[in-house]
Amino acid sequence: MIKLIFCLRRRQDISEEEFHRYWRHEHGPLVIRHAATLGIRRYVQLHTVSGPVNAMLAATRGGPEAYDGVAELWFDSADALARRRRRRRGWRRPPIWPATKSASSITPVLLFLWPMNKAIIG
């Protein structure tokens, strides 16, 4: 398995609540409907929890501006991910695809091979 991770930031004209509502209730089901065509085996949304604890952690770590969420897309292999790219060339996107309706930046950050990841705790 291979896991592709995207970090998301919402557009400034979209509220936090609207971003999370759209991503969870509109974009998520859209990904599910097209998962087989795109070769996606698993799709995970991690929604950022806002508040003083999150702000404190960011400040103490000297981190960048917070992301509003992280998306994980799982594929069978690097070849399956490459096939996804080729399939998209001939595939017509639905008009509301992707979270660009509510996201200002979608950054592919990391690519992981599974099971090479190791849980240290848990």
C-alpha positions in Angstrom: 0.0 0.0 0.0 1.1 3.6 -0.6 -0.4 6.6 1.2 -0.5 10.1 -0.3 -1.0 12.9 2.2 -2.4 16.4 1.4 -2.5 19.3 3.8 -5.4 21.7 3.2 -6.0 25.4 4.0 -9.4 26.9 3.5 -10.0 30.0 1.4 -10.1 33.2 3.5 -13.6 34.0 2.3 -14.9 30.6 3.7 -15.6 30.2 7.4 -14.1 27.3 9.3 -17.5 25.8 9.8 -18.4 26.0 6.1 -15.0 24.5 5.1 -15.5 21.5 7.3 -19.1 21.0 6.4 -18.3 21.1 2.7 -15.3 18.8 2.9 -17.1 16.2 5.1 -20.6 16.3 3.5 -20.0 17.2 -0.1 -16.4 16.5 -1.1 -16.1 13.3 1.0 -19.1 11.6 -0.7 -17.8 12.7 -4.1 -14.4 11.0 -3.5 -16.3 7.9 -2.4 -18.3 7.8 -5.6 -15.2 8.1 -7.8 -12.8 6.0 -5.6 -12.9 2.9 -7.8 -12.3 4.9 -11.0 -9.3 6.7 -9.4 -7.9 3.6 -7.7 -8.4 4.9 -4.2 -8.5 2.1 -1.6 -8.9 4.2 1.5 -9.8 7.9 2.0 -9.3 9.6 5.4 -10.1 13.1 6.4 -8.4 14.6 9.5 -10.2 17.8 10.5 -8.2 20.3 12.6 -9.6 21.2 16.0 -9.4 24.9 16.6 -8.9 26.4 19.9 -6.4 27.6 22.5 -4.6 24.2 22.9 -4.0 24.0 19.1 -2.7 27.6 19.1 -0.5 27.0 22.1 1.0 23.9 20.5 1.7 25.8 17.3 3.3 28.7 19.1 5.6 26.5 21.3 6.8 24.5 18.3 7.4 27.6 16.1 5.2 25.9 13.4 3.8 27.3 10.2 0.3 28.6 9.9 -2.1 25.9 10.8 -3.7 23.7 8.2 -7.5 23.2 8.3 -7.2 19.5 7.6 -5.2 16.7 6.2 -6.4 14.1 3.6 -5.0 10.7 3.2 -5.5 8.8 0.0 -4.4 5.1 0.0 -3.5 3.2 -3.1 -2.4 -0.4 -3.7 1.0 0.6 -5.0 3.0 3.3 -6.7 1.9 1.8 -10.0 -1.8 2.2 -9.0 -1.1 5.9 -8.1 0.5 6.4 -11.5 -2.5 4.8 -13.2 -4.7 7.3 -11.2 -2.8 10.1 -12.8 -3.2 8.6 -16.3 -6.9 8.0 -15.7 -7.6 11.6 -14.7 -6.4 12.9 -18.0 -9.4 11.4 -19.8 -11.8 11.8 -16.9 -14.0 14.8 -16.8 -14.2 16.3 -13.3 -17.5 17.1 -11.7 -18.0 20.9 -11.5 -17.5 21.1 -7.8 -14.4 18.9 -7.7 -12.1 19.2 -5.6 -12.1 21.1 -2.4 -11.0 24.2 -4.4 -14.6 25.3 -3.7 -13.5 25.8 -0.2 -9.7 25.3 0.0 -7.1 27.9 -0.9 -4.2 25.5 -1.0 -3.9 21.8 -1.3 -0.4 20.7 -0.8 0.9 17.2 -1.5 3.2 16.7 1.4 4.3 13.1 1.8 4.2 9.8 0.2 4.4 6.7 2.5 4.9 3.1 1.9 2.8 0.8 4.0 3.7 -1.4 6.1 7.1 0.4 6.3 5.5 2.8 8.8 6.0 1.6 12.4 3.7 2.4 15.3 5.8 3.4 18.3 2.9 3.5 20.7 -0.4 1.8 20.2 
